[in-house]
Amino acid sequence: MFTVKTHADVDPDRAAVIYGAGETRESYGELERRSRQMARLFQTWGLEPGDCLAALLGNDDSFFDVFWACHRAGLYFTPVNWHLQRDELQYIVENCDAKVLLAHSRFAESAEAVASRSPGLSVSASVGGEIPGFRSLEDALSAISADVQLEEELEGSIMLYSSGTTGRPKGVRRPLHRVPAGDPATAIASVGLTGLFGMAEKDVYLSPAPLYHAAPLIFASTQHRIGATAVVMRRFDPELALRTIEEWKVTTSQWVPTHFKRLLALPESVRTRYDLSTLRVAVHAAAPCPIPVKEAMIEWWGDAIMEYYAGTEGGGTLIRAKEWLAHKGSVGRHWSGGTIHILDEEGDEITEPGREGAIFFEAPPDPAARFRYYKDDTKTAGTYRGALFTIGDIGMLDAEGYLYLTDRQSNMIISGGVNIYPQETESHLVTHPKVYDVAVVGVPNEDLGEEVKAVVVPTPGTEPDPALETELIEYCRAHLAHYKCPRSVDFVSELPRTETGKMQKRKLRDRYWQGRTGRLV
């Protein structure tokens, strides 16, 4: 069985999770006991298999106690992004039908406001301190015997929400079957994923990202299924990440391109100060990685660099460093030997290499096993075409079956009836030495409906003036079709990105479309 109890029985003193800079170390024995006590506590609060618990937690000491308690009591576990605004937090708590809201005290103000307006909650509890009107999780646990046993341990599931880059976040919910905790048939997908990347028992895995995101949570929690140690940073700091790799002899890890950019920005003297020789796996995903950034990381970390493409809904593809150097810009081929489908706007299969369309993957044969967007049958139906599903990306295949991403369908700009996907323009602009970060969006144009605008964060020390605007526009026109190039450039100090590096273009576009109902054509 793939559960913490398996490893606690064999080696209870082995470290299951190390939080922060090592100030908290939790063994498998401790994680097993605490999650068992907590599962029993949740049962006394009236939670039953199939119910949902929402957690407003950072990368805190109690995170995996809660996670594994839910996975031993047959519950859905929904970690909530604590960076969201109150109305967004409340939307998720209500939408997932949470019966319990568990919040860290440092989020007290938001948690209290959400709980007071969420009538579906039966219990609100705090960790790490008091929140007015909330029960103390620590006090409640003190009444549960350390030897308490669960009459039945049932496998739970995570219910994650899309990052909300466009519209309201959507909850991805999969059927929850009444099977024993750690059931191989249920856990094999996540365990197989780690095996695909060469992760195994006795590894030391570094998680530098927030655990409320899909990939960090799935990768980190699966370390416990296979018996490895997860080192969880409280928050990302590039030099601390290097120091952590050296100190804990990290062997495996998962990153996003933003992490890579910040690591590469360190002075050479800092980058070479730490011994990274134990690191053999450095997986990255979540957002497009600029080619120059990835080239520099491969030069630094070599064959450890691997990339995959998938979504909360599923996927996906995999490409290793040597493959990527021969197919720069690709996210790889299907990771299990399956077929990637590219469909045109009519839903017909595109067979010729190099022609872009919507990317589709094959769904499980059993319709009952397929994911759905919770309480959104319309969006769920729009995601599937027969036995295929999409996560909303546009791309193309080369003659060897390697996939290249073009953009998100939702990012498409329609200018004078022409469809423009801005990622190509962004990927080109970011190579300009005076561009630190960039997003390309469609803004109102009375004649064309939309026109292309670049929003740029200049590199430190660069003057954001009209001359630079002209320089960047000409830089695009020298290499790209003119209709793909920005007509104007705005300069800002930062762009709205999530912690995983995904651009929140909805927020960016709203600045330009405020007061308008939508496109003008």
C-alpha positions as CSV (number, residue, x, y, z in Angstrom):
1,M,0.0,0.0,0.0
2,F,1.3,3.5,-0.9
3,T,0.7,5.3,2.4
4,V,2.7,6.9,5.2
5,K,1.8,4.0,7.5
6,T,3.7,1.6,5.2
7,H,7.0,3.5,5.8
8,A,6.3,4.3,9.4
9,D,6.0,0.6,10.2
10,V,9.4,-0.2,8.5
11,D,11.4,2.9,9.4
12,P,9.6,5.2,11.8
13,D,12.6,7.5,12.4
14,R,13.3,8.3,8.8
15,A,12.5,11.9,7.9
16,A,9.3,12.3,6.0
17,V,9.3,16.1,5.7
18,I,11.7,18.8,6.6
19,Y,10.2,22.3,6.8
20,G,12.0,25.6,6.1
21,A,15.7,25.7,6.8
22,G,15.5,22.5,8.8
23,E,13.9,24.0,11.9
24,T,11.2,21.4,11.8
25,R,11.8,17.7,11.0
26,E,8.9,15.3,11.0
27,S,9.6,11.6,10.9
28,Y,7.4,9.0,9.3
29,G,6.4,7.7,12.7
30,E,5.4,11.2,13.7
31,L,3.5,11.9,10.5
32,E,1.7,8.6,10.7
33,R,0.6,9.3,14.3
34,R,-0.4,12.9,13.8
35,S,-2.3,12.3,10.6
36,R,-4.1,9.4,12.3
37,Q,-5.1,11.5,15.2
38,M,-6.2,14.3,12.9
39,A,-8.3,11.9,10.8
40,R,-10.1,10.8,13.9
41,L,-10.7,14.4,15.0
42,F,-12.2,15.2,11.6
43,Q,-14.6,12.3,12.1
44,T,-15.7,13.7,15.5
45,W,-16.4,17.0,13.7
46,G,-18.9,15.1,11.5
47,L,-16.9,14.8,8.4
48,E,-17.8,11.7,6.3
49,P,-16.1,10.1,3.3
50,G,-16.7,12.3,0.3
51,D,-16.8,15.5,2.3
52,C,-14.4,18.3,1.6
53,L,-12.0,20.2,3.9
54,A,-10.5,23.6,2.7
55,A,-7.1,24.6,4.1
56,L,-5.8,28.1,4.1
57,L,-2.2,27.2,5.0
58,G,1.2,28.2,3.9
59,N,4.1,25.7,3.7
60,D,3.5,25.2,7.4
61,D,4.5,22.5,9.8
62,S,0.9,21.0,9.9
63,F,0.4,20.9,6.2
64,F,1.1,17.3,5.6
65,D,-0.6,16.2,8.8
66,V,-3.8,17.6,7.4
67,F,-3.2,16.3,3.9
68,W,-2.6,12.7,5.0
69,A,-5.5,12.9,7.5
70,C,-7.8,13.7,4.6
71,H,-6.3,10.8,2.7
72,R,-6.9,8.4,5.5
73,A,-10.5,9.5,6.1
74,G,-11.8,9.5,2.5
75,L,-12.0,13.3,2.3
76,Y,-11.4,15.8,-0.5
77,F,-8.6,18.1,0.5
78,T,-8.7,21.6,-1.1
79,P,-5.6,23.8,-0.4
80,V,-6.5,27.5,-1.0
81,N,-4.2,30.0,-2.4
82,W,-3.8,32.5,0.4
83,H,-2.7,35.3,-2.0
84,L,-6.3,35.5,-3.3
85,Q,-8.6,38.3,-2.5
86,R,-11.4,37.6,0.1
87,D,-14.1,37.2,-2.5
88,E,-12.0,34.8,-4.4
89,L,-11.2,32.8,-1.2
90,Q,-14.8,32.7,-0.3
91,Y,-15.8,31.6,-3.8
92,I,-13.5,28.5,-3.6
93,V,-14.5,27.6,0.0
94,E,-18.2,27.7,-1.0
95,N,-17.8,26.2,-4.5
96,C,-15.9,23.1,-3.1
97,D,-18.7,22.6,-0.5
98,A,-16.2,22.6,2.3
99,K,-17.6,21.6,5.6
100,V,-14.4,22.5,7.5
101,L,-12.2,25.5,7.0
102,L,-8.7,25.1,8.5
103,A,-6.6,28.3,8.5
104,H,-3.3,29.5,9.9
105,S,-3.6,32.4,12.3
106,R,-1.5,34.7,10.1
107,F,-4.4,34.6,7.6
108,A,-6.8,35.4,10.4
109,E,-8.4,38.5,8.9
110,S,-9.2,36.8,5.6
111,A,-10.2,33.5,7.2
112,E,-12.6,35.2,9.7
113,A,-14.3,37.2,6.9
114,V,-14.7,34.1,4.7
115,A,-16.0,31.9,7.5
116,S,-18.6,34.5,8.6
117,R,-20.1,34.5,5.1
118,S,-19.9,30.8,4.4
119,P,-23.0,29.1,5.9
120,G,-22.0,25.7,4.5
121,L,-19.1,25.4,7.0
122,S,-19.8,23.3,10.1
123,V,-16.4,23.9,11.7
124,S,-13.8,26.6,11.4
125,A,-10.5,25.8,13.0
126,S,-7.2,27.6,13.4
127,V,-3.5,26.5,13.6
128,G,-0.5,28.4,14.8
129,G,-2.6,30.8,17.0
130,E,-6.0,32.1,17.6
131,I,-8.6,33.3,15.1
132,P,-11.8,34.9,16.6
133,G,-14.7,32.4,16.3
134,F,-12.4,29.5,15.3
135,R,-11.6,26.4,17.3
136,S,-8.0,25.7,18.1
137,L,-6.8,22.6,16.1
138,E,-4.0,22.0,18.6
139,D,-6.4,22.1,21.6
140,A,-8.8,19.7,19.8
141,L,-6.0,17.3,19.0
142,S,-4.9,17.2,22.6
143,A,-8.1,15.3,23.4
144,I,-7.4,12.6,20.8
145,S,-5.3,9.7,22.1
146,A,-2.0,9.1,20.4
147,D,-3.0,5.4,20.2
148,V,-6.4,6.0,18.6
149,Q,-7.1,3.7,15.7
150,L,-9.4,4.3,12.7
151,E,-12.1,1.8,12.2
152,E,-11.7,2.1,8.4
153,E,-9.0,4.0,6.5
154,L,-10.2,5.2,3.1
155,E,-8.3,6.9,0.3
156,G,-9.1,10.6,-0.1
157,S,-8.3,12.9,-2.9
158,I,-7.2,16.4,-3.7
159,M,-9.6,18.9,-5.3
160,L,-7.5,21.6,-6.8
161,Y,-8.6,24.8,-8.5
162,S,-7.2,26.2,-11.7
163,S,-5.0,29.2,-11.2
164,G,-7.7,31.6,-12.4
165,T,-5.6,33.2,-15.2
166,T,-8.9,33.7,-17.0
167,G,-12.3,34.0,-15.3
168,R,-13.2,32.2,-12.1
169,P,-11.0,29.3,-10.9
170,K,-12.5,26.0,-11.7
171,G,-12.4,23.0,-9.3
172,V,-11.0,19.8,-10.9
173,R,-12.8,17.0,-9.1
174,R,-12.3,13.3,-9.8
175,P,-14.5,10.5,-8.6
176,L,-13.7,9.3,-5.1
177,H,-14.0,5.6,-4.7
178,R,-14.4,3.8,-1.4
179,V,-11.1,2.0,-1.4
180,P,-8.5,1.5,1.4
181,A,-6.0,4.3,2.0
182,G,-3.0,3.8,-0.2
183,D,-4.8,1.6,-2.6
184,P,-2.3,0.8,-5.4
185,A,-4.9,1.2,-8.2
186,T,-5.7,4.7,-7.0
187,A,-2.2,5.8,-6.1
188,I,-0.4,4.3,-9.1
189,A,-0.8,7.4,-11.3
190,S,1.2,9.7,-8.9
191,V,3.7,7.0,-8.0
192,G,4.2,6.2,-11.7
193,L,4.8,9.9,-12.4
194,T,7.7,10.1,-9.9
195,G,9.1,6.9,-11.3
196,L,9.0,8.4,-14.8
197,F,11.3,11.1,-13.5
198,G,13.6,8.7,-11.7
199,M,12.4,9.5,-8.2
200,A,12.6,6.7,-5.7
201,E,12.7,5.6,-2.1
202,K,15.5,7.2,0.0
203,D,15.6,10.3,-2.3
204,V,15.7,13.7,-0.7
205,Y,13.3,15.9,-2.7
206,L,13.3,19.8,-2.6
207,S,10.0,21.6,-3.0
208,P,10.7,25.4,-3.4
209,A,7.1,26.4,-4.4
210,P,3.8,26.9,-2.5
211,L,2.0,23.6,-1.8
212,Y,-1.4,24.9,-2.8
213,H,-0.3,24.5,-6.4
214,A,-0.9,21.2,-8.2
215,A,2.6,20.1,-9.2
216,P,4.3,21.0,-5.9
217,L,1.6,19.3,-3.9
218,I,1.5,16.2,-6.0
219,F,5.2,15.8,-6.3
220,A,5.9,16.4,-2.6
221,S,3.1,14.2,-1.3
222,T,4.1,11.4,-3.6
223,Q,7.5,11.4,-1.9
224,H,5.7,10.0,1.1
225,R,4.0,7.3,-0.9
226,I,7.4,6.1,-2.1
227,G,9.3,6.6,1.2
228,A,11.5,9.6,0.3
229,T,12.1,12.8,2.3
230,A,10.5,16.0,1.2
231,V,12.3,19.3,2.0
232,V,9.8,22.1,1.9
233,M,10.9,25.7,1.6
234,R,8.7,28.2,3.4
235,R,9.2,30.6,0.5
236,F,11.6,30.7,-2.4
237,D,14.9,32.4,-2.0
238,P,17.4,31.6,-4.8
239,E,20.6,31.4,-2.6
240,L,18.8,29.5,0.2
241,A,17.7,27.0,-2.4
242,L,21.3,26.3,-3.4
243,R,22.3,26.1,0.3
244,T,19.5,23.7,1.0
245,I,20.6,21.4,-1.9
246,E,24.1,21.3,-0.4
247,E,23.0,21.0,3.3
248,W,20.5,18.2,2.9
249,K,22.2,16.5,-0.1
250,V,19.1,17.0,-2.2
251,T,18.8,14.5,-5.1
252,T,15.5,15.4,-6.8
253,S,13.5,18.6,-7.2
254,Q,10.7,20.4,-9.0
255,W,10.9,24.0,-10.3
256,V,9.2,26.6,-12.5
257,P,10.9,29.0,-15.0
258,T,10.7,31.9,-12.6
259,H,12.9,30.0,-10.1
260,F,15.4,29.4,-12.9
261,K,15.5,33.1,-13.8
262,R,16.2,34.1,-10.2
263,L,18.8,31.4,-9.8
264,L,20.6,32.6,-12.9
265,A,20.4,36.2,-11.7
266,L,22.7,35.4,-8.7
267,P,26.3,36.5,-9.0
268,E,28.6,33.9,-10.4
269,S,30.5,33.8,-7.0
270,V,27.2,32.8,-5.3
271,R,26.2,30.2,-7.9
272,T,29.5,28.4,-7.6
273,R,29.7,28.6,-3.9
274,Y,27.5,25.6,-3.2
275,D,28.0,21.9,-3.9
276,L,25.1,20.7,-6.1
277,S,26.7,17.4,-7.1
278,T,24.0,15.2,-5.4
279,L,21.2,16.8,-7.6
280,R,20.3,14.4,-10.4
281,V,16.7,15.4,-11.1
282,A,15.4,19.0,-11.6
283,V,12.0,18.8,-13.2
284,H,10.3,22.0,-14.4
285,A,6.9,22.9,-15.8
286,A,3.9,25.2,-15.2
287,A,4.9,28.0,-17.6
288,P,6.9,28.4,-20.9
289,C,10.6,28.5,-20.2
290,P,12.4,31.0,-22.5
291,I,15.0,29.2,-24.6
292,P,18.0,31.3,-23.3
293,V,17.0,30.5,-19.7
294,K,16.8,26.8,-20.3
295,E,20.1,26.7,-22.3
296,A,21.8,28.4,-19.3
297,M,20.3,26.0,-16.8
298,I,21.3,22.9,-18.9
299,E,24.8,24.4,-19.1
300,W,24.8,24.7,-15.3
301,W,22.9,21.6,-14.1
302,G,23.3,19.4,-17.2
303,D,21.3,16.2,-17.6
304,A,19.4,16.9,-14.3
305,I,17.1,19.3,-16.2
306,M,13.8,17.7,-17.4
307,E,10.6,19.3,-18.5
308,Y,7.1,18.1,-18.6
309,Y,3.8,19.5,-19.8
310,A,0.5,18.7,-18.2
311,G,-2.3,20.4,-16.3
312,T,-4.4,19.8,-13.1
313,E,-6.7,18.0,-15.5
314,G,-4.0,15.6,-16.7
315,G,-1.6,15.2,-19.6
316,G,1.1,15.0,-20.7
317,T,4.6,15.1,-22.2
318,L,8.2,14.8,-21.1
319,I,11.5,15.9,-22.5
320,R,15.0,15.5,-21.1
321,A,18.0,17.8,-21.5
322,K,19.7,16.1,-24.4
323,E,16.5,15.7,-26.3
324,W,15.6,19.3,-25.8
325,L,18.9,20.5,-27.1
326,A,18.0,18.8,-30.4
327,H,14.4,20.1,-30.3
328,K,14.7,23.5,-28.6
329,G,11.4,25.0,-27.5
330,S,9.7,21.6,-27.4
331,V,7.9,20.2,-24.3
332,G,8.5,16.7,-25.5
333,R,6.6,13.6,-26.6
334,H,3.8,11.8,-24.8
335,W,5.3,10.5,-21.5
336,S,3.6,7.1,-21.7
337,G,3.9,6.5,-25.4
338,G,0.3,7.6,-26.1
339,T,-0.9,9.8,-28.9
340,I,-1.1,13.6,-28.8
341,H,-3.9,15.0,-31.0
342,I,-3.9,18.4,-32.7
343,L,-7.4,19.4,-33.8
344,D,-8.5,22.3,-36.0
345,E,-11.4,24.7,-35.2
346,E,-13.9,22.2,-36.7
347,G,-12.6,19.4,-34.5
348,D,-10.8,17.6,-37.3
349,E,-7.4,16.0,-36.7
350,I,-4.4,17.8,-38.1
351,T,-1.9,15.3,-39.4
352,E,0.7,17.5,-41.2
353,P,3.7,18.5,-39.0
354,G,4.1,22.1,-38.1
355,R,0.5,23.1,-38.3
356,E,-0.9,24.5,-35.1
357,G,-4.2,23.7,-33.5
358,A,-5.8,22.8,-30.2
359,I,-3.9,20.2,-28.1
360,F,-5.9,17.1,-27.0
361,F,-5.0,14.1,-24.9
362,E,-6.8,10.8,-24.6
363,A,-9.2,10.5,-21.6
364,P,-9.6,7.4,-19.5
365,P,-11.8,4.9,-21.4
366,D,-14.3,4.7,-18.5
367,P,-16.3,8.0,-18.5
368,A,-16.8,7.6,-14.8
369,A,-13.1,7.9,-14.2
370,R,-12.7,11.2,-16.1
371,F,-12.3,14.5,-14.3
372,R,-14.9,17.2,-14.3
373,Y,-15.1,20.8,-13.4
374,Y,-17.1,20.9,-10.3
375,K,-20.5,22.5,-10.7
376,D,-19.7,23.5,-14.3
377,D,-21.1,21.0,-16.7
378,T,-20.9,23.4,-19.6
379,K,-17.1,24.0,-19.2
380,T,-16.6,20.2,-18.6
381,A,-18.5,19.4,-21.8
382,G,-16.4,22.0,-23.7
383,T,-13.2,20.3,-22.6
384,Y,-14.0,17.0,-24.2
385,R,-14.4,15.9,-27.8
386,G,-15.5,12.4,-27.6
387,A,-12.8,10.4,-25.8
388,L,-10.3,13.4,-26.0
389,F,-9.8,16.3,-23.6
390,T,-7.9,19.6,-23.7
391,I,-6.5,21.8,-21.1
392,G,-6.9,24.8,-23.4
393,D,-3.5,25.1,-25.1
394,I,-2.6,25.6,-28.7
395,G,0.4,23.9,-30.2
396,M,1.9,21.8,-33.0
397,L,3.8,18.6,-33.5
398,D,6.9,18.1,-35.6
399,A,7.6,15.2,-37.8
400,E,9.1,13.2,-34.9
401,G,6.1,13.7,-32.6
402,Y,7.6,16.4,-30.4
403,L,5.1,18.9,-29.1
404,Y,5.6,22.7,-29.3
405,L,3.3,25.0,-27.4
406,T,2.0,28.1,-29.2
407,D,-0.2,29.7,-26.5
408,R,-3.4,29.4,-24.5
409,Q,-6.7,29.5,-26.4
410,S,-7.9,32.1,-23.9
411,N,-5.0,34.4,-24.7
412,M,-5.8,34.7,-28.4
413,I,-6.0,38.2,-29.9
414,I,-8.4,38.8,-32.7
415,S,-7.2,41.8,-34.7
416,G,-9.1,42.6,-37.9
417,G,-10.4,39.0,-38.0
418,V,-6.9,37.5,-37.7
419,N,-6.2,35.2,-34.9
420,I,-2.9,36.0,-33.1
421,Y,-1.4,33.9,-30.3
422,P,1.0,36.2,-28.4
423,Q,3.4,33.7,-26.9
424,E,5.6,33.7,-30.0
425,T,5.9,37.5,-29.7
426,E,6.6,37.2,-25.9
427,S,9.3,34.5,-26.5
428,H,11.0,36.8,-29.0
429,L,10.8,40.0,-26.9
430,V,12.2,38.4,-23.8
431,T,15.5,37.7,-25.6
432,H,16.1,41.5,-26.0
433,P,18.8,42.5,-23.5
434,K,16.7,45.4,-22.2
435,V,13.6,43.2,-21.4
436,Y,13.4,41.6,-18.0
437,D,9.8,40.3,-18.3
438,V,7.0,40.8,-20.9
439,A,3.4,40.0,-21.6
440,V,1.6,40.6,-24.9
441,V,-2.2,41.2,-24.8
442,G,-4.9,42.5,-27.0
443,V,-6.2,46.0,-26.2
444,P,-9.2,47.9,-27.7
445,N,-8.9,49.3,-31.2
446,E,-12.0,51.0,-32.7
447,D,-11.2,49.8,-36.2
448,L,-9.6,46.4,-35.8
449,G,-11.4,45.3,-32.6
450,E,-8.1,44.6,-30.9
451,E,-4.5,45.5,-31.4
452,V,-1.3,44.0,-30.0
453,K,0.3,45.6,-27.0
454,A,3.5,44.6,-25.2
455,V,3.7,45.3,-21.5
456,V,7.4,45.2,-20.5
457,V,9.4,45.2,-17.3
458,P,12.8,46.7,-18.3
459,T,16.0,45.2,-17.0
460,P,17.4,47.1,-14.0
461,G,19.1,50.3,-15.0
462,T,17.2,50.6,-18.4
463,E,15.4,53.8,-19.0
464,P,11.8,53.1,-20.1
465,D,11.4,55.9,-22.6
466,P,9.8,56.3,-26.1
467,A,13.2,55.4,-27.7
468,L,13.0,52.0,-26.0
469,E,9.4,51.5,-27.2
470,T,10.5,52.1,-30.8
471,E,13.5,49.9,-30.4
472,L,11.4,47.0,-29.1
473,I,8.8,47.3,-31.8
474,E,11.5,47.4,-34.5
475,Y,13.2,44.4,-32.9
476,C,9.9,42.4,-33.3
477,R,9.3,43.6,-36.9
478,A,12.8,42.5,-37.9
479,H,12.0,38.9,-37.0
480,L,8.2,38.4,-37.0
481,A,5.3,39.0,-39.2
482,H,4.2,42.6,-38.6
483,Y,0.6,41.6,-37.6
484,K,2.2,39.7,-34.6
485,C,4.2,42.7,-33.5
486,P,3.1,45.2,-30.8
487,R,1.7,48.6,-32.0
488,S,2.6,50.0,-28.7
489,V,4.6,49.2,-25.5
490,D,3.8,50.1,-21.9
491,F,6.4,49.9,-19.2
492,V,5.7,48.6,-15.7
493,S,7.7,47.6,-12.6
494,E,6.2,44.1,-12.4
495,L,3.7,41.9,-14.1
496,P,0.9,39.9,-12.4
497,R,2.3,36.4,-12.2
498,T,1.4,33.5,-9.9
499,E,4.1,31.9,-7.8
500,T,4.5,29.3,-10.4
501,G,5.3,31.9,-13.0
502,K,1.9,31.8,-14.9
503,M,1.0,35.2,-16.2
504,Q,-2.4,36.3,-15.0
505,K,-3.4,37.9,-18.3
506,R,-7.0,38.4,-17.1
507,K,-5.8,41.0,-14.6
508,L,-3.5,42.6,-17.1
509,R,-6.2,42.8,-19.8
510,D,-8.7,44.2,-17.3
511,R,-6.6,47.4,-17.1
512,Y,-7.2,48.1,-20.7
513,W,-10.8,46.8,-21.1
514,Q,-12.2,48.5,-18.0
515,G,-15.6,49.9,-18.7
516,R,-16.1,47.8,-21.9
517,T,-18.2,44.7,-22.2
518,G,-15.7,42.8,-24.4
519,R,-14.2,42.9,-27.9
520,L,-15.4,45.5,-30.3
521,V,-15.9,43.0,-33.1
